[in-house]
């Protein structure tokens, strides 16, 4: 194992922009690519076989050849949804395979053109793979290869019987009975192998996800342990420094030594200040510097002024009256909700209105089209739900939020007080 670590004393090098694999993008393009391949391969095979035909024969069968190409496209079209609904796609593929015998009878299709429909069997194999790889529960996907073999064999036998020809010979009652059995025996191992490949890919994907979950859980556990160790360090510092100076302060006050009281008070304050500076230097304050108090509803005026200085017209109404006497948690929720709505990215003018009536604070933010849908709306729903409120998003760009303005009820005492207390 070789490891390369950066030297902290050296100047940092610019980050090299390397190629990274986009798995989600690959998955979005995989289904259309497979559906296109399952359509083009049979069509290309049919066109290649018709190259040896005379020109007059090709012109005569051109309309029926177009019908065959359309049937092949319809047969492969359900593969576009193979990840989202594998069993539905599997049933649609097996059902669309029977359009061939119907077209042979209804159009009708000549024998030399109808035989090209057999090349669409590749779609059934891809459908079986999708069921094994993405179906609900790998233990419940085992009927897929057997059903696919029987369904494909039945559709091909029905196509041959409707056409009346099998391998260039007239089809009789014996062929109608023996052909499905022979094709089922022939196709069953192929579909079983495809099903097994799908299970192997599914197992590999599940193991990769389990490894990621374990790594995430392990990192969270390590972060909790580090946070607990930091809390223990701060508690130990508090126990060692501050109480000692506080006891000295109390003792000096009892003795009436005012000069010593002042010195002990200064020492206690210095110890407390040192402890708080240690907390800020420990990384809990973040890259912005020392810890800052939590914002409140009264800070909305400063937020709107900052946005107006940045060039956006934002008006605020009803702030002093509506925010008076709100619980601290509601104060923070009001600020965060308005901040997220105004920070969604809308450049136009906006208006914030606060109204308080019958123990309910109503927040109305207009001119925020980007905040009523998408990730900003999801974040606002979580924030409002945490404050036990309700939220309505109007498509015109208006956000309406209702929050309880009263203090939270005290928890009910479940254990009766002791008579000896």
Secondary structure, 3 states (H helix, E strand, C coil): CCCCCCCCCCCCCCCCCCCCCCHHHHHHHHHHHHHHHHHHHHHHHHHHHHHHCCHHHHHHHHHHHHHHHHHHHHHHHHHHHCCCCHHHHHHHHHHHCCHHHHHHHHHCCCHHHHHHHHHHHHHHHHHHHHHHHHCCCHHHCCHHHHHHHHHHHHHHHHHHHHHCEECCEECCHHHHHHHHHHHHHHHHHHHHHHHHHHHHHHHHHHHHHHHHHHHHHHHHHHHHHHHHHHHHHHHHHHHHHHHHHHHHHHHHHHHCCHHHHHHHHHHHHHHHHHHHHHHHHHHHCCCCCCCCCCCCHHHHHHHHHHHHHCCCCEEEECHHHHCCCCCHHHHHHHHHHHHHHHCCCCCCCEEEEEEEECCEEEEEEECCHHHCCCHHHHHHHHHHHHCCCEEEEECCCEEEEEEECCCCCCCCCCCCCCCCC
